[in-house]
């Protein structure tokens, strides 16, 4: 069974504000959140404050999506953005973080674009130096008949 995915901790009595998280073991992670909240030791101060005020009975959790581990960060960012959960009116996420790490998709895209550009430049250099590597003649009649 796939335990990897995106989850939400929702406060029903606080206009359904949501905290979005992700884990490779969702249910264990949710239990960890509630254990920290009960001890008044959760790292997220907004979520802790709401838990202290509304109580455990006001919170529910939902699995929003199961996904592959390699898609975890991208999918978590999707839900943080979709639910606008960094806005105090809608959620408890402190910032656009995914899986505990700051993620800047634009930066990743730019890095990929630069890498692709470098590869293309290297390909062009090789083409100039060794054109015979990149040319071949197509034999219209491979059998020679």
N, C-alpha and C positions, 0 to 999 in steps of 0.2 A: 504494500500500500504506500502511496506517495504521501509523505508527511511534509513536503516542502511547498511553501507557498506564502500567500499574503493573508493577513488577518486584520480585523478591526476590533478594538475595544470601544464599546459604545455606551455613553451615559444617557439612558432613557430620560431621566428627569432634568437633564441639562440640554434640552432641545436636540437630542440625539447627536451631540458632539461626538466626534470619533478620533481615536488614535489609530493610525495605520502603522503596521509593522510587518516584518517578514522573518522567516526562519526556515532552516532546513528540518526543524522538528517543531512544528507549529504548536501542538498541544502542550509540550513541555515548556515552550517559551511563554505561552499564555499563563500557565501555572506559575512560572517564575515572576511574571508581572504582578499577579495578584498576591503572591507571597511578599514581594517588596512593598506593595501598596499597603498590605495589612500591617507590616512592620513600620510603616511611615518612613520608608527608606528608598522610595522609587527615585530614580535619577531625574525623571521628568517632573519638574515642579508644578506645571499646570495640571497634569494628570493627577498628581498626588493631592493637590489642593481640592480638586473636584471629588476625588474619592473620599477624602476626609469630610467634606461637606455633605455629599449625597449618600455616602455609604455603599457597601458592597452590593446591596439589593438593587441599586439603580444601574448597575453595570452588567452588560452582557457582552459576549464575544461572538464573532462570526468569522468563518473562513471565507474570504472574498474570492480566492482563486488558488487552485493548486497549479504549480508550474515546475519546470525543470530548474535545477539550481543555477544553471548558467543564465537564466532569464530573471532571476529573483530581484536583482537591483532595478532593472528596467521596469518590471511590473510594479514594484513597490512605489517607484517614482510616479508611475502612471496613476496609481490610486491616490497618492498624496496630492497630486495635481487635480485629479478628477473630483475628489471630495473637498478640495481647498482646505485641507486639514491643518495647514500652518496658519490659517486665519483664525484667531481666537473665537470668532463668531460661529465657526463650523467644526473646529477640531482642536486637538491637543498636541499635535506634532510641533516641536520647537523650531525646526527648520527643515529645509528640503534635504534630508539625509536619507540614505537608504542603507539598510543593514549595518547601521552604526558608522558608516563612512560617508563623507561628503562626496557627492557625485555631481559632476558637471557634464551633462551629456554633450553640450556644445563643445566643450574642451576635447572630449573623446572623439567627436566627429572631426574636429579640426586636426587632431593628431593623426587620424586615419587619412584625411585628405592630404596632409603633408607627406605621410608615408607613401601613399599611392602616387603622389607627384614625384617623389624621389625614385620610386621603382620605374616609373615611366621614363624619367630622365636617364636612368641607367640603361633601360632597354634601348633608347635612342642612341646612346653612346656605343653600345654593343653593335647596333645595326650599322652605324657608320664604320666602325673598326672591322667588323666581321660580317659583311653583307651576305656572304655565302651561307651563313648559319640561318638566315631568315628567308632565303629564297629557295624555292624548289619548283621543279617543272612538273606539271600535271600531265601525265601520259594519258591521252584520250583513249588509247587502246592498250591497256596494261598487258594484255596477253601478247602483244606484238604482232597480231594477225592482221 
